Amino acid sequence: MDKLVNILMRIVAVFAATGLSVVGMGSVIGISTLHSILLAGGLGVATVIEALARGYIDDGKLNQQEINEAFSKVDKRKVRNESNS
């Protein structure tokens, strides 16, 4: 149950991080703020859910490494920071 709560909270964070990062650009090209947030946040969440589903398909389980890898697909700064280490 703790793993499920962790995943759900991280999905909310993905939505916020990816959705809010495009607010300015959406207004520049004429898309409403709400639509920009929904589109970007939804795409970020879809990326994570797809990666989690693929990890689950492999063996019917999700281990912590698979979960972290799924979320790292949308956290570009984390990937850059790890490669700089």
N, C-alpha and C positions, 0 to 999 in steps of 0.2 A: 504494500500500500504506500509506503514511503517513496518507493521508486516512481509510482504513478503520480503522486503529488509533485515530486521533483520535476518530472517531465512536463506536467501541465503548467507549473509555474515558469519553467524555462520557455515553454511555447508562448506564454503571455509576454515574457521578456523579449522574445524574438519579434513578436508582432510590434511591440513598442519600439524596439531599436530599428527595425527595418522600416516601419511605417513613418516614424517621425523623421527619419533621415532624408526623406524625399519631399517634405512639405514645401520647401523653398522652390525646388525645381518644378514641382507641379504647378505652382502659381506662375512661374515664368512662361511655361508653355500653354497656359490657359486651362488647366484642369483644376477643379475645385479642390480645396484642402481636404475635405472629407473623402472624396474619391481617390485622391493621391495616397492618403494614409491607408485606406481599405485595400487598395490594389497592392501597394508595396508590402504592407503587413501580411496580407493574404498569401502573396507569393513566397515570402520568407517562411511562413508557417507551412505552406505546401511542400517546400523543399525539405524541411525537417521531417514532416510526417512521411514523405516518400522514403527518405533515408531510414527512418525507424522501421517502416514496413518492410523494406528490403532486408534489413538486419534480422527482423523477425522471421521472414520467409526462410532464411538459411537453415535455422535449427529450432524454430518455435520458441526462442528465448531472446531476450535482450540483455546483454551484459553491460557493465558500466562503460567499457571502451566503445562499444557500438553506439551507445547513447551519446557519449561525448563527441564521437566522430560525426554523428548526425547533426549535432548543434554547431560543430565547428564549420560546417558547410556555409553557414550564414554569418559567422563571426569572422570577417576577413582580418580584423585587427589582431585577433588571437592567433590566427595562422601566421601573420607577419611577425608577431612578437616571438612565437616559438621558433621561427626560422632564423631570427636574429640572435638567438641564444647560443 
